[in-house]
Amino acid sequence: MKGITLNIGDRTIPLYFGMNEFIEIEETIGNLGEVRDLILKGRQRLRNMVCTVRILGNAGLKREGKEADLTDEWLKENMDPHALMVYQIAILACLNRDGKSQAVKENNENKERDLVLEEIEEKKDPVNSHTGG
């Protein structure tokens, strides 16, 4: 299975989450266990989302042997405001799939994290959604 990518501007940007990205996200944005809320809610959610895409995107580019040249400014100029949910779901999927962070799991045990995961699953298998079966 190919990794998670985002199409931003005229580029396809792979996302990658490893320990270096874990550290950078915690130092730049906040506790990884709170990242879901930090990119979905609040006044700084869009800045946090752009920053997270930069961190994960540069890691993905570097991992593929490409130049890790994403900046917050470039992302803000090229991200589509109508695709916010796509960006948010991609970030959460990357953090949950690649990192399998215990901090994220523990923090979200009592939250409705399943709603986001259900949306991802619905988009993967739309076969029965219109047949009623």
KOLVOKOL-764021 format. One line per field, with one value per atom (N, C-alpha, C, O): residue in three letters; x, y, z. Coordinates in nm, 4 decimals. Example, Ala and Ser with C-alpha at 12.3 -4.5 7.8 and 13.67 -1.06 7.14 Angstrom:
2
rest <- c(ALA; ALA; ALA; ALA; SER; SER; SER; SER) .
u <- c(1.3190; 1.2300; 1.3200; 1.4236; 1.2850; 1.3670; 1.2900; 1.3409) .
v <- c(-0.5690; -0.4500; -0.3300; -0.3319; -0.2250; -0.1060; 0.0030; 0.1138) .
w <- c(0.7800; 0.7800; 0.7800; 0.8465; 0.7080; 0.7140; 0.7870; 0.8039) .
END
This chain:
133
rest <- c(MET; MET; MET; MET; LYS; LYS; LYS; LYS; GLY; GLY; GLY; GLY; ILE; ILE; ILE; ILE; THR; THR; THR; THR; LEU; LEU; LEU; LEU; ASN; ASN; ASN; ASN; ILE; ILE; ILE; ILE; GLY; GLY; GLY; GLY; ASP; ASP; ASP; ASP; ARG; ARG; ARG; ARG; THR; THR; THR; THR; ILE; ILE; ILE; ILE; PRO; PRO; PRO; PRO; LEU; LEU; LEU; LEU; TYR; TYR; TYR; TYR; PHE; PHE; PHE; PHE; GLY; GLY; GLY; GLY; MET; MET; MET; MET; ASN; ASN; ASN; ASN; GLU; GLU; GLU; GLU; PHE; PHE; PHE; PHE; ILE; ILE; ILE; ILE; GLU; GLU; GLU; GLU; ILE; ILE; ILE; ILE; GLU; GLU; GLU; GLU; GLU; GLU; GLU; GLU; THR; THR; THR; THR; ILE; ILE; ILE; ILE; GLY; GLY; GLY; GLY; ASN; ASN; ASN; ASN; LEU; LEU; LEU; LEU; GLY; GLY; GLY; GLY; GLU; GLU; GLU; GLU; VAL; VAL; VAL; VAL; ARG; ARG; ARG; ARG; ASP; ASP; ASP; ASP; LEU; LEU; LEU; LEU; ILE; ILE; ILE; ILE; LEU; LEU; LEU; LEU; LYS; LYS; LYS; LYS; GLY; GLY; GLY; GLY; ARG; ARG; ARG; ARG; GLN; GLN; GLN; GLN; ARG; ARG; ARG; ARG; LEU; LEU; LEU; LEU; ARG; ARG; ARG; ARG; ASN; ASN; ASN; ASN; MET; MET; MET; MET; VAL; VAL; VAL; VAL; CYS; CYS; CYS; CYS; THR; THR; THR; THR; VAL; VAL; VAL; VAL; ARG; ARG; ARG; ARG; ILE; ILE; ILE; ILE; LEU; LEU; LEU; LEU; GLY; GLY; GLY; GLY; ASN; ASN; ASN; ASN; ALA; ALA; ALA; ALA; GLY; GLY; GLY; GLY; LEU; LEU; LEU; LEU; LYS; LYS; LYS; LYS; ARG; ARG; ARG; ARG; GLU; GLU; GLU; GLU; GLY; GLY; GLY; GLY; LYS; LYS; LYS; LYS; GLU; GLU; GLU; GLU; ALA; ALA; ALA; ALA; ASP; ASP; ASP; ASP; LEU; LEU; LEU; LEU; THR; THR; THR; THR; ASP; ASP; ASP; ASP; GLU; GLU; GLU; GLU; TRP; TRP; TRP; TRP; LEU; LEU; LEU; LEU; LYS; LYS; LYS; LYS; GLU; GLU; GLU; GLU; ASN; ASN; ASN; ASN; MET; MET; MET; MET; ASP; ASP; ASP; ASP; PRO; PRO; PRO; PRO; HIS; HIS; HIS; HIS; ALA; ALA; ALA; ALA; LEU; LEU; LEU; LEU; MET; MET; MET; MET; VAL; VAL; VAL; VAL; TYR; TYR; TYR; TYR; GLN; GLN; GLN; GLN; ILE; ILE; ILE; ILE; ALA; ALA; ALA; ALA; ILE; ILE; ILE; ILE; LEU; LEU; LEU; LEU; ALA; ALA; ALA; ALA; CYS; CYS; CYS; CYS; LEU; LEU; LEU; LEU; ASN; ASN; ASN; ASN; ARG; ARG; ARG; ARG; ASP; ASP; ASP; ASP; GLY; GLY; GLY; GLY; LYS; LYS; LYS; LYS; SER; SER; SER; SER; GLN; GLN; GLN; GLN; ALA; ALA; ALA; ALA; VAL; VAL; VAL; VAL; LYS; LYS; LYS; LYS; GLU; GLU; GLU; GLU; ASN; ASN; ASN; ASN; ASN; ASN; ASN; ASN; GLU; GLU; GLU; GLU; ASN; ASN; ASN; ASN; LYS; LYS; LYS; LYS; GLU; GLU; GLU; GLU; ARG; ARG; ARG; ARG; ASP; ASP; ASP; ASP; LEU; LEU; LEU; LEU; VAL; VAL; VAL; VAL; LEU; LEU; LEU; LEU; GLU; GLU; GLU; GLU; GLU; GLU; GLU; GLU; ILE; ILE; ILE; ILE; GLU; GLU; GLU; GLU; GLU; GLU; GLU; GLU; LYS; LYS; LYS; LYS; LYS; LYS; LYS; LYS; ASP; ASP; ASP; ASP; PRO; PRO; PRO; PRO; VAL; VAL; VAL; VAL; ASN; ASN; ASN; ASN; SER; SER; SER; SER; HIS; HIS; HIS; HIS; THR; THR; THR; THR; GLY; GLY; GLY; GLY; GLY; GLY; GLY; GLY) .
u <- c(0.0834; 0.0000; 0.0874; 0.1802; 0.0580; 0.1337; 0.0982; -0.0123; 0.1935; 0.1723; 0.0703; 0.0150; 0.0475; -0.0484; 0.0178; 0.1281; -0.0508; -0.0003; -0.1083; -0.2275; -0.0645; -0.1542; -0.1158; 0.0026; -0.2155; -0.1910; -0.2120; -0.3232; -0.1034; -0.1073; -0.0354; 0.0779; -0.1030; -0.0467; -0.0301; -0.1225; 0.0869; 0.1132; 0.2006; 0.2656; 0.2015; 0.2888; 0.2099; 0.1018; 0.2661; 0.2164; 0.3150; 0.4335; 0.2641; 0.3503; 0.3231; 0.2129; 0.4241; 0.4073; 0.4193; 0.4962; 0.3434; 0.3520; 0.4210; 0.3964; 0.5069; 0.5761; 0.5842; 0.6094; 0.5623; 0.5696; 0.6620; 0.6350; 0.7714; 0.8673; 0.9042; 0.8406; 1.0054; 1.0432; 1.0866; 1.0528; 1.1612; 1.2028; 1.0818; 1.0807; 0.9796; 0.8585; 0.7778; 0.7177; 0.7770; 0.7117; 0.7687; 0.6943; 0.9006; 0.9690; 0.9380; 0.9047; 0.9487; 0.9255; 0.7809; 0.7571; 0.6856; 0.5455; 0.5239; 0.4575; 0.5793; 0.5613; 0.6290; 0.5749; 0.7464; 0.8169; 0.7521; 0.7568; 0.6909; 0.6362; 0.4888; 0.4466; 0.4111; 0.2653; 0.2145; 0.1387; 0.2551; 0.2082; 0.2113; 0.2553; 0.1642; 0.1614; 0.0931; -0.0166; 0.1574; 0.1033; -0.0338; -0.1168; -0.0581; -0.1886; -0.2999; -0.4175; -0.2638; -0.3620; -0.3659; -0.4443; -0.2838; -0.2738; -0.4074; -0.4404; -0.4841; -0.6153; -0.6972; -0.7483; -0.7096; -0.7857; -0.7180; -0.7857; -0.5853; -0.5122; -0.5245; -0.5050; -0.5567; -0.5769; -0.7242; -0.7576; -0.8125; -0.9550; -1.0330; -1.1369; -0.9834; -1.0590; -0.9709; -0.8481; -1.0359; -0.9650; -0.9171; -0.9191; -0.8744; -0.8333; -0.7054; -0.6874; -0.6179; -0.4895; -0.4918; -0.3871; -0.6097; -0.6163; -0.5584; -0.4936; -0.5808; -0.5311; -0.3795; -0.3122; -0.3260; -0.1791; -0.1167; -0.0137; -0.1789; -0.1285; -0.1336; -0.0424; -0.2397; -0.2536; -0.1447; -0.0814; -0.1226; -0.0188; 0.1176; 0.1963; 0.1449; 0.2736; 0.2915; 0.4000; 0.1859; 0.1930; 0.2135; 0.2911; 0.1442; 0.1645; 0.3095; 0.3706; 0.3649; 0.5053; 0.5993; 0.6881; 0.5793; 0.6676; 0.6573; 0.7588; 0.5348; 0.5153; 0.5515; 0.6055; 0.5209; 0.5510; 0.7009; 0.7502; 0.7731; 0.9185; 0.9833; 1.0793; 0.9313; 0.9840; 0.9583; 1.0452; 0.8381; 0.8055; 0.8898; 0.9364; 0.9092; 0.9936; 1.1369; 1.1971; 1.1907; 1.3279; 1.3413; 1.4398; 1.2429; 1.2439; 1.2438; 1.2981; 1.1827; 1.1806; 1.3003; 1.3058; 1.3960; 1.5154; 1.4959; 1.5781; 1.3868; 1.3586; 1.3938; 1.4142; 1.4005; 1.4330; 1.3166; 1.2026; 1.3474; 1.2476; 1.2372; 1.2950; 1.1631; 1.1628; 1.0298; 1.0090; 0.9408; 0.8119; 0.8294; 0.9033; 0.7607; 0.7581; 0.6125; 0.5221; 0.5910; 0.4546; 0.3974; 0.2796; 0.4804; 0.4337; 0.3866; 0.2803; 0.4672; 0.4287; 0.2989; 0.2099; 0.2891; 0.1692; 0.0461; -0.0586; 0.0568; -0.0577; -0.1012; -0.2203; -0.0071; -0.0402; -0.1010; -0.1766; -0.0696; -0.1091; -0.2143; -0.2722; -0.2397; -0.3415; -0.4800; -0.5040; -0.5700; -0.7062; -0.7928; -0.8063; -0.8513; -0.9334; -1.0562; -1.1140; -1.0963; -1.2099; -1.1711; -1.2576; -1.0421; -0.9942; -0.9455; -0.8672; -0.9899; -0.9417; -0.9651; -0.8769; -1.0833; -1.1130; -1.0203; -0.9785; -0.9885; -0.8962; -0.7601; -0.6999; -0.7121; -0.5822; -0.5857; -0.4935; -0.6927; -0.7040; -0.7073; -0.6381; -0.7868; -0.7967; -0.6629; -0.6234; -0.5931; -0.4620; -0.3621; -0.2870; -0.3611; -0.2699; -0.3003; -0.2101; -0.4266; -0.4640; -0.4352; -0.3905; -0.4602; -0.4318; -0.2815; -0.2393; -0.2023; -0.0562; -0.0066; 0.0740; -0.0538; -0.0107; -0.0553; 0.0201; -0.1750; -0.2281; -0.1684; -0.1389; -0.1500; -0.0990; 0.0508; 0.0996; 0.1237; 0.2688; 0.3257; 0.4162; 0.2734; 0.3306; 0.2773; 0.3507; 0.1477; 0.0833; 0.1231; 0.1568; 0.1186; 0.1644; 0.0794; -0.0430; 0.1436; 0.0724; 0.0098; -0.0993; 0.0760; 0.0210; -0.1097; -0.2057; -0.1154; -0.2383; -0.3465; -0.4610; -0.3109; -0.4094; -0.4665; -0.5880; -0.3775; -0.4231; -0.5111; -0.6145; -0.4716; -0.5477; -0.6835; -0.7793; -0.6929; -0.8164; -0.9072; -1.0123; -0.8690; -0.9516; -1.0936; -1.1894; -1.1068; -1.2379; -1.2974; -1.3954; -1.2408; -1.2912; -1.3548; -1.3466; -1.4182; -1.4870; -1.3953; -1.4349; -1.2753; -1.1791; -1.2329; -1.1968; -1.3178; -1.3710; -1.4467; -1.4537; -1.5031; -1.5765; -1.4853; -1.5254; -1.3651; -1.2708; -1.2295; -1.2229; -1.2019; -1.1620; -1.2757; -1.2516; -1.3987; -1.5124; -1.5238; -1.5556; -1.4983; -1.5018; -1.3980; -1.4244; -1.2806; -1.1748; -1.2195; -1.2031; -1.2757; -1.3194; -1.4328; -1.4364; -1.5253; -1.6341; -1.5814; -1.6345; -1.4778; -1.4208; -1.3470; -1.3364; -1.2961; -1.2263; -1.3232; -1.2903; -1.4437; -1.5359; -1.6750; -1.7643; -1.6951; -1.8266; -1.9219; -2.0271; -1.8887; -1.9640; -2.1100; -2.1986; -2.1374; -2.2735; -2.3462; -2.4622; -2.2826; -2.3434; -2.4655; -2.5554; -2.4719; -2.5849; -2.6795; -2.7877; -2.6408; -2.7257; -2.8204; -2.9188; -2.7891; -2.8742; -2.8574; -2.9376; -2.7523; -2.7357; -2.6134; -2.5889) .
v <- c(-0.1185; 0.0000; 0.1242; 0.1361; 0.2139; 0.3384; 0.4259; 0.4182; 0.5091; 0.5962; 0.7057; 0.7160; 0.7857; 0.8950; 1.0141; 1.0548; 1.0693; 1.1859; 1.2928; 1.2636; 1.4164; 1.5295; 1.5971; 1.6113; 1.6389; 1.7189; 1.8649; 1.9075; 1.9398; 2.0813; 2.1579; 2.1260; 2.2592; 2.3314; 2.2323; 2.1576; 2.2317; 2.1378; 2.0214; 1.9552; 1.9973; 1.8945; 1.7844; 1.8077; 1.6648; 1.5544; 1.5389; 1.5125; 1.5556; 1.5580; 1.4349; 1.4186; 1.3482; 1.2315; 1.2750; 1.3656; 1.2106; 1.2408; 1.1251; 1.0084; 1.1589; 1.0566; 1.1030; 1.2203; 1.0084; 1.0377; 0.9389; 0.8189; 0.9917; 0.9129; 0.9886; 1.0883; 0.9417; 1.0022; 1.1480; 1.2311; 1.1799; 1.3196; 1.4110; 1.5224; 1.3637; 1.4427; 1.4527; 1.5562; 1.3447; 1.3436; 1.4571; 1.5370; 1.4628; 1.5649; 1.7046; 1.7942; 1.7235; 1.8565; 1.9032; 2.0203; 1.8125; 1.8486; 1.8879; 1.9877; 1.8102; 1.8432; 1.9750; 2.0521; 2.0018; 2.1261; 2.2475; 2.3573; 2.2289; 2.3405; 2.3654; 2.4802; 2.2592; 2.2726; 2.2423; 2.3206; 2.1306; 2.0906; 1.9406; 1.8690; 1.8937; 1.7532; 1.6740; 1.7089; 1.5685; 1.4893; 1.4324; 1.4145; 1.4042; 1.3547; 1.4557; 1.4193; 1.5820; 1.6886; 1.7387; 1.8283; 1.6833; 1.7338; 1.7273; 1.8175; 1.6228; 1.6118; 1.7372; 1.7994; 1.7739; 1.8944; 2.0203; 2.1150; 2.0221; 2.1411; 2.1683; 2.2818; 2.0653; 2.0889; 2.0911; 2.1299; 2.0495; 2.0479; 2.1631; 2.2037; 2.2158; 2.3152; 2.4336; 2.4249; 2.5423; 2.6561; 2.7554; 2.7291; 2.8695; 2.9796; 2.9506; 3.0041; 2.8690; 2.8411; 2.7126; 2.6690; 2.6507; 2.5198; 2.5216; 2.4254; 2.6296; 2.6334; 2.6483; 2.5827; 2.7333; 2.7459; 2.6141; 2.5726; 2.5483; 2.4188; 2.3146; 2.2330; 2.3169; 2.2220; 2.2469; 2.1522; 2.3723; 2.4059; 2.3610; 2.3022; 2.3886; 2.3511; 2.1992; 2.1492; 2.1267; 1.9801; 1.9241; 1.8304; 1.9810; 1.9375; 1.9639; 1.8804; 2.0780; 2.1093; 2.0056; 1.9543; 1.9751; 1.8804; 1.7411; 1.6798; 1.6918; 1.5574; 1.5511; 1.4512; 1.6594; 1.6651; 1.6698; 1.5993; 1.7522; 1.7578; 1.6242; 1.5825; 1.5575; 1.4253; 1.3252; 1.2446; 1.3312; 1.2412; 1.2671; 1.1740; 1.3953; 1.4308; 1.3823; 1.3231; 1.4079; 1.3670; 1.2150; 1.1638; 1.1450; 0.9984; 0.9439; 0.8365; 1.0182; 0.9768; 1.0301; 1.0141; 1.0929; 1.1431; 1.2752; 1.3143; 1.3444; 1.4742; 1.5859; 1.5630; 1.7066; 1.8210; 1.8528; 1.8694; 1.8609; 1.8942; 2.0462; 2.1089; 2.1042; 2.2495; 2.3173; 2.4336; 2.2459; 2.3066; 2.4127; 2.3933; 2.5241; 2.6289; 2.6574; 2.6284; 2.7140; 2.7516; 2.8505; 2.8427; 2.9434; 3.0453; 2.9826; 3.0171; 2.8896; 2.8245; 2.7454; 2.7500; 2.6739; 2.5946; 2.6839; 2.6519; 2.7949; 2.8855; 2.9425; 2.9645; 2.9664; 3.0201; 2.9143; 2.9483; 2.7873; 2.6831; 2.5841; 2.5108; 2.5804; 2.4893; 2.5429; 2.6636; 2.4522; 2.4878; 2.4938; 2.3931; 2.6092; 2.6188; 2.5276; 2.4987; 2.4824; 2.3910; 2.2468; 2.1596; 2.2217; 2.0858; 2.0671; 1.9759; 2.1509; 2.1435; 2.0058; 1.9515; 1.9496; 1.8190; 1.7114; 1.6214; 1.7201; 1.6242; 1.6329; 1.5308; 1.7554; 1.7735; 1.7178; 1.6481; 1.7489; 1.7033; 1.5517; 1.4925; 1.4883; 1.3421; 1.2786; 1.1782; 1.3362; 1.2827; 1.2919; 1.1976; 1.4045; 1.4207; 1.3161; 1.2464; 1.3048; 1.2102; 1.0666; 0.9860; 1.0343; 0.8992; 0.8713; 0.7619; 0.9696; 0.9537; 0.9342; 0.8450; 1.0164; 1.0058; 0.8733; 0.8111; 0.8305; 0.7076; 0.5828; 0.4863; 0.5829; 0.4649; 0.4508; 0.3451; 0.5565; 0.5457; 0.5481; 0.4710; 0.6360; 0.6522; 0.5558; 0.5106; 0.5228; 0.4393; 0.4871; 0.4075; 0.6179; 0.6803; 0.6397; 0.6523; 0.5916; 0.5560; 0.6797; 0.6717; 0.7931; 0.9174; 0.9525; 0.9919; 0.9390; 0.9677; 0.8693; 0.9085; 0.7403; 0.6388; 0.6655; 0.6622; 0.6924; 0.7160; 0.8388; 0.8361; 0.9465; 1.0701; 1.0581; 1.1230; 0.9761; 0.9679; 0.8522; 0.8329; 0.7748; 0.6617; 0.7037; 0.6329; 0.8176; 0.8626; 0.9693; 1.0338; 0.9886; 1.0892; 1.0203; 0.8982; 1.0978; 1.0426; 1.0343; 1.0722; 0.9860; 0.9719; 0.8809; 0.8962; 0.7875; 0.6923; 0.7611; 0.7064; 0.8790; 0.9490; 0.9807; 0.9639; 1.0257; 1.0567; 0.9277; 0.9226; 0.8245; 0.6978; 0.6383; 0.5779; 0.6547; 0.6055; 0.6799; 0.6193; 0.8105; 0.8870; 0.8340; 0.8224; 0.8021; 0.7486; 0.6141; 0.5886; 0.5285; 0.3972; 0.4085; 0.3325; 0.5030; 0.5225; 0.5637; 0.5212; 0.6457; 0.6906; 0.5768; 0.5770; 0.4800; 0.3662; 0.2696; 0.2116; 0.2498; 0.1482; 0.2050; 0.1806; 0.2823; 0.3417; 0.2490; 0.2942; 0.1208; 0.0282; 0.0178; 0.0248; 0.0014; -0.0221; 0.1046; 0.0974; 0.2204; 0.3415; 0.3838; 0.4471; 0.3518; 0.3937; 0.2795; 0.3029; 0.1568; 0.0434; 0.0084; -0.0631; 0.0605; 0.0312; -0.1109; -0.1594; -0.1770; -0.3167; -0.3441; -0.4584) .
w <- c(0.0000; 0.0000; 0.0000; 0.0800; -0.0877; -0.0960; 0.0230; 0.0766; 0.0635; 0.1780; 0.1505; 0.0410; 0.2510; 0.2424; 0.1736; 0.2100; 0.0740; 0.0026; -0.0033; 0.0068; -0.0199; -0.0416; -0.1717; -0.2023; -0.2485; -0.3678; -0.3295; -0.2985; -0.3325; -0.2964; -0.4064; -0.4426; -0.4586; -0.5724; -0.6862; -0.7184; -0.7466; -0.8555; -0.8087; -0.8896; -0.6774; -0.6207; -0.5509; -0.4967; -0.5535; -0.4721; -0.3577; -0.3785; -0.2371; -0.1190; -0.0328; 0.0197; -0.0182; 0.0690; 0.2149; 0.2473; 0.3019; 0.4452; 0.5164; 0.4861; 0.6105; 0.6893; 0.8336; 0.8612; 0.9265; 1.0695; 1.1378; 1.1432; 1.1898; 1.2660; 1.3930; 1.4272; 1.4616; 1.5891; 1.5744; 1.6586; 1.4682; 1.4481; 1.4330; 1.4854; 1.3612; 1.3401; 1.4698; 1.4987; 1.5469; 1.6779; 1.7631; 1.8201; 1.7705; 1.8512; 1.7986; 1.8762; 1.6670; 1.6098; 1.6306; 1.6601; 1.6152; 1.6375; 1.7835; 1.8117; 1.8763; 2.0179; 2.0544; 2.1337; 1.9978; 2.0289; 1.9638; 2.0193; 1.8455; 1.7690; 1.7980; 1.8116; 1.8074; 1.8172; 1.9571; 2.0143; 2.0115; 2.1433; 2.1576; 2.0676; 2.2713; 2.3046; 2.1940; 2.1502; 2.1496; 2.0393; 2.0725; 1.9834; 2.1984; 2.2390; 2.2172; 2.2155; 2.2005; 2.1796; 2.0359; 2.0045; 1.9486; 1.8113; 1.7389; 1.6619; 1.7626; 1.6978; 1.7240; 1.6308; 1.8503; 1.8836; 1.8315; 1.7915; 1.8317; 1.7884; 1.6388; 1.5952; 1.5588; 1.4144; 1.3747; 1.2628; 1.4658; 1.4342; 1.4973; 1.4451; 1.6091; 1.6848; 1.7238; 1.7240; 1.7561; 1.8119; 1.7077; 1.5875; 1.7573; 1.6709; 1.5932; 1.4838; 1.6457; 1.5805; 1.4977; 1.4498; 1.4797; 1.4136; 1.2722; 1.2309; 1.1979; 1.0596; 1.0568; 0.9773; 1.1422; 1.1505; 1.1953; 1.1421; 1.2932; 1.3401; 1.2291; 1.2161; 1.1492; 1.0390; 0.9343; 0.8877; 0.8973; 0.7990; 0.8504; 0.7762; 0.9757; 1.0353; 1.0355; 1.0057; 1.0686; 1.0711; 0.9303; 0.9115; 0.8315; 0.6925; 0.6515; 0.5848; 0.6902; 0.6576; 0.7175; 0.6494; 0.8454; 0.9144; 0.8517; 0.8184; 0.8360; 0.7809; 0.6327; 0.5853; 0.5599; 0.4173; 0.3899; 0.3018; 0.4645; 0.4455; 0.4806; 0.4157; 0.5825; 0.6181; 0.5050; 0.4714; 0.4467; 0.3364; 0.2133; 0.1475; 0.1825; 0.0668; 0.0880; -0.0015; 0.2064; 0.2379; 0.2280; 0.1747; 0.2789; 0.2772; 0.1342; 0.1086; 0.0410; -0.0996; -0.1776; -0.2995; -0.1098; -0.1753; -0.2470; -0.3298; -0.2154; -0.2771; -0.1799; -0.0607; -0.2335; -0.1494; -0.0554; -0.0990; 0.0738; 0.1756; 0.1835; 0.2723; 0.0901; 0.0739; 0.1080; 0.0734; 0.1748; 0.2089; 0.3173; 0.4139; 0.2998; 0.4021; 0.4366; 0.3582; 0.5536; 0.5919; 0.4911; 0.4563; 0.4443; 0.3496; 0.2182; 0.1667; 0.1644; 0.0393; 0.0581; -0.0268; 0.1687; 0.1943; 0.2064; 0.1502; 0.2782; 0.2936; 0.1586; 0.1363; 0.0697; -0.0627; -0.1545; -0.2455; -0.1325; -0.2267; -0.1762; -0.2564; -0.0473; 0.0050; -0.0296; -0.0254; -0.0636; -0.1008; 0.0256; 0.0951; 0.0562; 0.1775; 0.1744; 0.2792; 0.0563; 0.0454; 0.0765; 0.0851; 0.0932; 0.1186; 0.2619; 0.2885; 0.3537; 0.4914; 0.5531; 0.6197; 0.5310; 0.5895; 0.5332; 0.6060; 0.4059; 0.3443; 0.4127; 0.4461; 0.4332; 0.4991; 0.6413; 0.6837; 0.7144; 0.8528; 0.8608; 0.9435; 0.7760; 0.7771; 0.7397; 0.7990; 0.6420; 0.6014; 0.7168; 0.7417; 0.7867; 0.9008; 1.0065; 1.0529; 1.0447; 1.1497; 1.1081; 1.1897; 0.9829; 0.9343; 0.9394; 0.9768; 0.9021; 0.9042; 1.0471; 1.0736; 1.1378; 1.2773; 1.3382; 1.4131; 1.3073; 1.3654; 1.3019; 1.3724; 1.1710; 1.1023; 1.1187; 1.1586; 1.0881; 1.0899; 1.2310; 1.2630; 1.3152; 1.4480; 1.5497; 1.6376; 1.5387; 1.6382; 1.7771; 1.8647; 1.7954; 1.9185; 2.0378; 2.0346; 2.1417; 2.2632; 2.3249; 2.3814; 2.3156; 2.3708; 2.3014; 2.3677; 2.1699; 2.0961; 2.1363; 2.1588; 2.1457; 2.1826; 2.3206; 2.3400; 2.4178; 2.5542; 2.5637; 2.6305; 2.4978; 2.5063; 2.4390; 2.4809; 2.3355; 2.2584; 2.2987; 2.2375; 2.4005; 2.4398; 2.4757; 2.4448; 2.5402; 2.5846; 2.4943; 2.5316; 2.3780; 2.2844; 2.1652; 2.1518; 2.0786; 1.9634; 1.8422; 1.7319; 1.8610; 1.7530; 1.6437; 1.5271; 1.6797; 1.5830; 1.4692; 1.3591; 1.4929; 1.3880; 1.2701; 1.1549; 1.2968; 1.1893; 1.1185; 0.9957; 1.1967; 1.1359; 1.0536; 0.9491; 1.0997; 1.0219; 0.8894; 0.7871; 0.8903; 0.7655; 0.6678; 0.5482; 0.7189; 0.6328; 0.5755; 0.4562; 0.6604; 0.6147; 0.5121; 0.4154; 0.5326; 0.4375; 0.3008; 0.1981; 0.2992; 0.1728; 0.1029; -0.0198; 0.1784; 0.1198; 0.0542; -0.0493; 0.1120; 0.0630; 0.0430; 0.1242; -0.0665; -0.0899; -0.1647; -0.2098; -0.1792; -0.2627; -0.2206; -0.3058; -0.0915; -0.0466; -0.0062; 0.0343; -0.0157; 0.0336; -0.0473; 0.0081; -0.1747; -0.2577; -0.2906; -0.3444; -0.2595; -0.2934; -0.1810; -0.2004; -0.0610; 0.0526; 0.1038; 0.1836; 0.0570; 0.0965; 0.1705; 0.2090) .
END
